[in-house]
């Protein structure tokens, strides 16, 4: 009797379970199948490789290598503290800090542990044997700079998230970064990849290569000279630029202090500044050749003309101008060679303020050169209405205006290029009128014969 009752109960339970399974199969089966399928399909992002930056000869200045970045899934960690301790040991991290980070993000489904790890570190993580649904690697690209500090401010850096910061890296970020792709992976319950779903892959688009006009040999020589200047004279900063007068190509551009783009976190605060385009000074005597050239072009002075330089002292309105030596009669070329302030002031009187103002603007002062780099300054040429009689003597001596080193170099390149002002550029393959060997001529400032 008891055996029969027990058998009946077992049969009843079996029938109930069978009925429930049948109900799930017929009413909820398709939905449960879709949920299970979604849980097993993972969308993987395929990062695009950032483009290289090379010099005019193809020497690589910046490139990218594949590397692993390690993450955990905090909400799936079975023993968060133990996992943090193991990972900290494998990746040379502070175990307490890592444990606190994981605890803070305990409900999240993703948390970076360490990015761009070495192959040895990746091997140590694998050797831990942690459950595969708790952690993983993602492929990323790490920027490397094979030439070290060479042209650091020109190149810039790419940050931990692959965004260009400063220099070419920032100015051409959209073209360098490329675009990510994606694909669908089929995983089991432990997170192991079973297959890549056919037809699901959308390939990544890799970034473009940007070729600079910079010549690495000239760049390294320029930087070596700057280092010698810094060591010998101990200035706060220094810079150098080398231009091709005929094409406007920047062959070298260097600044000190500088930084190591492989370790931007160690850069001094003033090491990021590209002083060739950002620092502004009164050009002083370097401005004098442009004024003489403009005066000759305007017919206000003659090549063989001689000026009385007043034995080194001359009263101009309410002030007295001085030369370093007691010069008497000087020709135009001698005024430049000896850098006579008095001779230049007398040329300024011939030109008058309107023509002096025109000269400054014609040679490119008071506006950006348009070089393909961020943070270029305008310099300063005040509106003509703000000039005074004092300006007539000061402007020819390179005072009352300010200019970047690149503006001054561009003005001298104009003199060396038969009076043709060519906008400087640092990129060969760009959309800014400097591609395919074209020469962006802005204006004929003075005649070639001048």
C-alpha positions as CSV (number, residue, x, y, z in Angstrom):
1,X,0.0,0.0,0.0
2,X,2.8,2.5,1.0
3,X,4.8,1.5,-2.0
4,X,1.8,2.2,-4.3
5,X,1.3,5.6,-2.6
6,X,4.9,6.6,-3.1
7,X,4.8,5.5,-6.7
8,X,1.7,7.6,-7.3
9,X,3.3,10.7,-5.7
10,X,6.5,10.2,-7.8
11,X,4.3,9.8,-10.9
12,X,2.3,12.9,-10.1
13,X,5.5,15.0,-9.6
14,X,6.8,13.7,-12.9
15,X,3.7,14.6,-14.7
16,X,3.7,18.1,-13.2
17,X,7.3,18.6,-14.3
18,X,6.6,17.2,-17.7
19,X,3.6,19.5,-18.1
20,X,5.6,22.5,-17.0
21,X,8.4,21.7,-19.5
22,X,5.9,21.3,-22.2
23,X,4.3,24.6,-21.4
24,X,7.7,26.4,-21.5
25,X,8.5,24.7,-24.7
26,X,5.3,25.7,-26.5
27,X,4.7,29.2,-24.9
28,X,8.1,30.6,-23.8
29,X,10.6,28.5,-25.8
30,X,11.3,31.0,-28.6
31,X,11.7,33.9,-26.2
32,X,14.1,31.9,-23.9
33,X,16.0,30.8,-26.9
34,X,16.5,34.4,-28.0
35,X,17.6,35.5,-24.5
36,X,20.1,32.6,-24.4
37,X,21.4,33.6,-27.9
38,X,21.8,37.2,-26.8
39,X,23.8,36.2,-23.8
40,X,26.2,34.2,-25.9
41,X,26.8,36.8,-28.6
42,X,29.4,39.4,-27.8
43,X,30.2,42.5,-30.0
44,X,33.9,43.0,-30.1
45,X,35.4,46.4,-31.2
46,X,38.3,46.1,-33.6
47,X,40.5,49.2,-33.0
48,X,41.9,51.0,-36.0
49,X,45.7,51.4,-36.1
50,X,46.7,55.1,-35.9
51,X,48.7,56.3,-38.9
52,X,52.4,56.9,-38.8
53,X,54.2,60.2,-38.8
54,X,57.3,60.3,-41.0
55,X,59.8,62.9,-42.1
56,X,60.5,64.0,-45.6
57,X,62.7,61.0,-46.3
58,X,60.3,58.5,-44.7
59,X,62.1,58.2,-41.4
60,X,59.5,57.1,-38.8
61,X,58.9,59.7,-36.1
62,X,55.8,58.2,-34.6
63,X,54.3,54.7,-35.0
64,X,51.9,52.4,-33.2
65,X,52.3,48.8,-32.0
66,X,49.7,46.3,-30.9
67,X,49.4,45.7,-27.1
68,X,47.0,44.3,-24.6
69,X,45.0,46.1,-22.0
70,X,43.5,44.1,-19.1
71,X,40.0,44.6,-17.5
72,X,37.8,42.9,-15.0
73,X,34.0,42.5,-14.7
74,X,33.4,43.7,-11.1
75,X,29.9,42.3,-10.8
76,X,31.0,38.8,-11.7
77,X,34.0,38.6,-9.3
78,X,33.5,35.8,-6.9
79,X,36.2,37.0,-4.5
80,X,37.1,40.6,-5.3
81,X,39.7,41.0,-2.7
82,X,41.6,37.8,-3.6
83,X,41.4,38.7,-7.3
84,X,42.7,42.2,-6.6
85,X,45.6,40.8,-4.7
86,X,46.6,38.3,-7.4
87,X,46.3,40.9,-10.2
88,X,48.2,43.5,-8.3
89,X,51.1,41.0,-7.9
90,X,51.1,40.1,-11.6
91,X,50.8,43.7,-12.9
92,X,53.0,45.5,-10.3
93,X,50.1,47.5,-8.9
94,X,49.2,48.6,-5.4
95,X,46.9,45.9,-4.1
96,X,45.0,48.1,-1.7
97,X,44.3,50.8,-4.4
98,X,43.2,48.2,-6.9
99,X,40.9,46.5,-4.3
100,X,39.3,49.9,-3.5
101,X,38.8,50.7,-7.2
102,X,37.1,47.4,-7.7
103,X,34.9,47.8,-4.6
104,X,33.9,51.3,-5.7
105,X,32.7,49.9,-9.1
106,X,31.4,46.6,-7.8
107,X,28.1,46.8,-9.7
108,X,29.7,47.6,-13.1
109,X,30.3,45.2,-16.0
110,X,33.6,46.7,-17.0
111,X,36.7,48.2,-15.3
112,X,40.2,48.8,-16.6
113,X,42.9,47.3,-14.4
114,X,45.9,48.2,-16.4
115,X,46.3,49.4,-20.0
116,X,49.0,48.7,-22.5
117,X,50.7,46.0,-20.6
118,X,53.8,44.0,-21.7
119,X,53.7,40.5,-23.0
120,X,55.3,39.3,-19.7
121,X,52.6,40.9,-17.7
122,X,49.9,39.4,-20.0
123,X,51.5,35.9,-19.5
124,X,51.5,36.4,-15.7
125,X,47.8,37.3,-15.8
126,X,47.0,34.2,-17.8
127,X,49.0,32.0,-15.5
128,X,46.7,33.0,-12.6
129,X,43.9,30.8,-13.9
130,X,41.1,33.2,-13.0
131,X,37.6,32.4,-14.2
132,X,37.3,33.6,-17.8
133,X,34.0,35.4,-17.2
134,X,35.7,37.7,-14.6
135,X,38.4,39.3,-16.8
136,X,39.7,39.8,-20.3
137,X,42.1,41.5,-22.6
138,X,41.3,44.1,-25.2
139,X,43.6,44.9,-28.1
140,X,44.8,48.5,-28.2
141,X,47.6,50.4,-29.9
142,X,50.5,52.0,-28.1
143,X,52.2,55.0,-29.6
144,X,56.0,54.8,-29.9
145,X,58.5,57.5,-31.0
146,X,61.6,55.9,-32.4
147,X,63.6,59.1,-32.6
148,X,63.1,59.9,-28.9
149,X,62.8,63.6,-28.1
150,X,63.3,64.6,-31.8
151,X,60.8,67.3,-32.8
152,X,58.6,66.5,-29.8
153,X,56.6,69.8,-29.9
154,X,56.0,69.4,-33.6
155,X,54.8,65.8,-33.4
156,X,52.8,66.0,-30.1
157,X,51.5,62.9,-28.4
158,X,48.6,60.5,-28.3
159,X,47.0,60.0,-24.9
160,X,45.9,56.8,-23.2
161,X,42.6,56.9,-25.1
162,X,44.3,57.5,-28.5
163,X,43.5,61.2,-28.8
164,X,46.1,63.5,-30.3
165,X,47.4,66.1,-27.9
166,X,49.5,68.9,-29.3
167,X,51.4,69.2,-32.6
168,X,50.6,67.1,-35.6
169,X,49.0,64.5,-33.4
170,X,46.3,67.0,-32.5
171,X,46.1,69.0,-35.8
172,X,45.6,65.8,-37.9
173,X,44.0,63.6,-35.3
174,X,40.9,62.8,-37.5
175,X,43.2,61.5,-40.3
176,X,45.7,59.8,-38.0
177,X,43.2,57.9,-35.8
178,X,41.3,55.9,-38.4
179,X,38.0,54.3,-37.4
180,X,37.2,51.2,-35.4
181,X,35.5,48.1,-36.8
182,X,33.5,45.3,-35.0
183,X,32.6,41.7,-35.1
184,X,30.3,39.2,-33.3
185,X,31.8,36.4,-31.2
186,X,29.9,33.4,-29.9
187,X,31.0,32.6,-26.3
188,X,30.1,29.8,-23.9
189,X,29.0,30.4,-20.3
190,X,32.6,30.8,-19.2
191,X,33.4,33.5,-21.6
192,X,35.4,31.3,-24.0
193,X,35.2,32.2,-27.7
194,X,33.5,29.4,-29.6
195,X,33.5,31.0,-33.0
196,X,33.5,34.3,-34.9
197,X,30.0,34.7,-36.5
198,X,30.3,34.5,-40.3
199,X,29.5,37.8,-42.1
200,X,29.5,39.8,-38.9
201,X,32.9,41.5,-39.2
202,X,33.2,45.1,-40.2
203,X,37.0,45.8,-40.7
204,X,38.7,48.7,-39.0
205,X,39.9,51.6,-41.1
206,X,43.5,52.3,-40.2
207,X,44.8,55.9,-40.0
208,X,46.7,57.7,-42.7
209,X,50.4,58.3,-42.8
210,X,51.3,62.0,-42.4
211,X,54.6,63.0,-44.1
212,X,56.3,66.0,-42.7
213,X,58.7,68.4,-44.5
214,X,61.1,68.0,-41.5
215,X,64.5,66.5,-42.2
216,X,65.5,64.4,-39.2
217,X,69.2,65.0,-39.7
218,X,68.7,68.8,-39.7
219,X,66.3,68.5,-36.9
220,X,68.8,66.6,-34.7
221,X,71.5,69.0,-35.5
222,X,69.3,72.0,-34.6
223,X,68.4,70.3,-31.3
224,X,72.0,69.6,-30.6
225,X,72.9,73.2,-31.0
226,X,70.0,74.3,-28.8
227,X,71.2,71.9,-26.1
228,X,74.7,73.5,-26.3
229,X,73.2,76.9,-26.0
230,X,71.1,75.9,-22.9
231,X,74.2,74.3,-21.3
232,X,76.5,77.2,-21.9
233,X,74.3,80.3,-21.5
234,X,71.5,78.9,-19.2
235,X,68.6,80.8,-20.8
236,X,65.1,80.1,-19.7
237,X,64.2,78.9,-23.2
238,X,65.5,78.8,-26.8
239,X,64.2,77.8,-30.2
240,X,65.3,77.3,-33.8
241,X,63.6,77.0,-37.2
242,X,65.1,76.1,-40.6
243,X,63.0,77.1,-43.7
244,X,63.4,76.5,-47.4
245,X,62.9,80.0,-48.7
246,X,61.6,78.9,-52.1
247,X,58.9,76.4,-50.9
248,X,58.2,77.5,-47.3
249,X,59.0,73.9,-46.2
250,X,60.0,73.7,-42.5
251,X,63.2,71.6,-42.5
252,X,63.7,71.8,-38.7
253,X,61.7,73.3,-35.8
254,X,63.0,72.8,-32.2
255,X,62.3,74.3,-28.8
256,X,63.9,74.1,-25.4
257,X,62.8,73.1,-22.7
258,X,61.4,69.9,-24.3
259,X,59.9,66.6,-23.3
260,X,60.0,62.9,-24.0
261,X,56.8,62.0,-26.0
262,X,57.1,58.4,-24.7
263,X,56.8,59.7,-21.1
264,X,54.6,62.9,-21.4
265,X,53.7,62.5,-17.7
266,X,57.3,63.6,-16.9
267,X,57.2,66.7,-19.1
268,X,58.0,70.0,-17.3
269,X,55.1,72.5,-17.5
270,X,57.0,74.7,-20.0
271,X,58.2,71.7,-22.1
272,X,55.1,71.5,-24.2
273,X,55.4,74.9,-25.7
274,X,56.5,75.2,-29.4
275,X,58.3,78.5,-29.0
276,X,58.8,78.9,-32.7
277,X,55.1,79.6,-33.2
278,X,53.9,80.6,-29.6
279,X,56.6,82.9,-28.2
280,X,56.4,86.6,-29.1
281,X,59.1,89.2,-28.9
282,X,60.0,92.6,-30.2
283,X,62.1,91.6,-33.3
284,X,64.5,94.5,-32.7
285,X,67.3,94.8,-35.2
286,X,66.2,91.6,-37.1
287,X,63.4,93.8,-38.4
288,X,65.7,96.4,-40.0
289,X,66.4,94.6,-43.3
290,X,62.7,94.4,-44.1
291,X,62.3,98.2,-43.6
292,X,65.3,98.9,-45.8
293,X,64.0,96.6,-48.5
294,X,60.5,98.3,-48.3
295,X,62.1,101.8,-48.5
296,X,64.1,100.8,-51.6
297,X,61.0,99.2,-53.2
298,X,59.0,102.4,-52.5
299,X,61.7,104.6,-53.9
300,X,62.1,106.5,-50.7
301,X,65.9,105.8,-50.5
302,X,68.6,104.9,-53.0
303,X,71.1,102.1,-52.8
304,X,74.1,104.4,-53.0
305,X,72.6,107.0,-50.6
306,X,74.6,108.1,-47.6
307,X,73.0,109.1,-44.2
308,X,74.6,111.3,-41.5
309,X,74.4,109.2,-38.3
310,X,75.3,112.2,-36.2
311,X,78.3,110.7,-34.4
312,X,76.1,108.3,-32.4
313,X,73.6,110.8,-30.9
314,X,70.5,112.4,-32.5
315,X,67.5,114.2,-31.1
316,X,64.2,113.0,-32.6
317,X,61.3,115.0,-31.3
318,X,61.3,114.7,-27.5
319,X,63.9,111.9,-27.2
320,X,67.5,111.3,-28.0
321,X,68.6,108.2,-30.1
322,X,72.0,106.6,-29.7
323,X,74.2,104.2,-31.6
324,X,76.6,101.9,-29.9
325,X,79.5,103.7,-31.7
326,X,80.0,107.3,-32.9
327,X,79.1,106.7,-36.5
328,X,79.3,109.5,-39.0
329,X,78.3,109.1,-42.7
330,X,77.0,105.6,-43.4
331,X,75.7,104.1,-46.6
332,X,72.4,102.1,-46.6
333,X,74.3,98.8,-46.6
334,X,76.5,100.1,-43.8
335,X,73.5,101.1,-41.7
336,X,72.4,97.5,-41.8
337,X,75.8,96.0,-41.3
338,X,76.5,98.2,-38.3
339,X,72.9,98.1,-37.1
340,X,72.7,101.9,-36.7
341,X,69.5,103.0,-34.9
342,X,69.9,106.6,-36.0
343,X,70.3,105.6,-39.6
344,X,67.1,103.5,-39.4
345,X,65.2,106.2,-37.7
346,X,66.1,108.6,-40.5
347,X,64.8,106.0,-43.0
348,X,61.7,105.8,-41.0
349,X,61.2,109.6,-41.3
350,X,61.4,109.1,-45.1
351,X,58.8,106.4,-45.1
352,X,56.4,107.9,-42.6
353,X,54.1,105.9,-40.4
354,X,51.6,104.7,-43.1
355,X,54.4,103.2,-45.2
356,X,56.0,101.6,-42.2
357,X,52.7,100.1,-41.2
358,X,52.3,98.7,-44.8
359,X,55.8,97.2,-44.6
360,X,55.1,95.3,-41.4
361,X,51.9,93.9,-42.8
362,X,53.3,93.1,-46.2
363,X,56.1,91.0,-44.7
364,X,53.5,88.9,-42.7
365,X,53.8,90.5,-39.3
366,X,50.7,90.8,-37.1
367,X,49.0,87.7,-38.4
368,X,49.5,83.9,-38.2
369,X,51.5,82.3,-40.9
370,X,48.9,79.5,-41.3
371,X,51.3,76.7,-40.5
372,X,49.5,73.4,-39.8
373,X,50.2,73.4,-36.1
374,X,48.0,74.3,-33.1
375,X,48.6,77.3,-30.8
376,X,50.2,79.6,-33.3
377,X,50.2,83.2,-32.1
378,X,49.4,86.3,-34.3
379,X,52.1,88.6,-33.1
380,X,51.2,92.3,-32.8
381,X,51.1,95.2,-35.2
382,X,48.9,97.8,-33.6
383,X,46.4,99.7,-35.8
384,X,47.9,102.7,-37.6
385,X,45.7,105.1,-35.7
386,X,47.5,104.1,-32.5
387,X,50.9,105.0,-33.9
388,X,52.6,108.2,-32.9
389,X,55.6,110.3,-33.9
390,X,57.5,108.2,-31.4
391,X,56.6,105.1,-33.6
392,X,58.3,106.7,-36.6
393,X,61.7,106.1,-35.0
394,X,60.9,103.0,-33.0
395,X,59.3,100.8,-35.7
396,X,62.4,100.8,-38.0
397,X,64.4,99.5,-35.0
398,X,62.0,96.6,-34.5
399,X,60.2,98.1,-31.5
400,X,56.5,98.6,-30.7
401,X,55.6,95.4,-32.5
402,X,55.9,91.7,-31.6
403,X,56.5,88.7,-33.7
404,X,57.0,84.9,-33.4
405,X,60.3,83.4,-34.4
406,X,58.5,81.8,-37.4
407,X,57.2,85.2,-38.6
408,X,60.7,86.6,-38.5
409,X,62.1,83.6,-40.3
410,X,59.4,83.8,-42.9
411,X,60.2,87.5,-43.5
412,X,63.9,86.7,-44.1
413,X,62.9,83.8,-46.3
414,X,60.9,86.4,-48.4
415,X,64.1,88.4,-48.9
416,X,66.0,85.3,-49.8
417,X,63.3,84.2,-52.3
418,X,63.4,87.3,-54.6
419,X,60.8,89.1,-52.6
420,X,58.1,86.4,-52.8
421,X,56.5,85.6,-49.4
422,X,55.7,81.8,-49.2
423,X,53.6,80.6,-46.3
424,X,55.5,78.1,-44.2
425,X,54.3,74.5,-44.0
426,X,55.4,71.4,-42.1
427,X,53.2,68.8,-43.7
428,X,53.7,67.4,-47.2
429,X,50.4,65.5,-47.5
430,X,47.8,67.9,-46.3
431,X,44.6,69.5,-47.6
432,X,45.9,73.0,-47.0
433,X,47.5,73.8,-50.4
434,X,50.8,72.1,-49.7
435,X,50.1,68.7,-51.1
436,X,51.6,67.2,-54.3
437,X,54.5,69.5,-54.3
438,X,52.5,72.7,-54.8
439,X,54.0,76.0,-53.6
440,X,51.5,78.2,-51.8
441,X,52.7,81.7,-52.9
442,X,51.0,84.4,-50.9
443,X,52.4,87.6,-52.5
444,X,55.2,89.3,-54.2
445,X,56.2,91.7,-51.4
446,X,59.1,93.4,-53.2
447,X,60.7,93.1,-56.6
448,X,63.4,90.5,-57.2
449,X,65.8,93.3,-58.2
450,X,65.3,95.0,-54.8
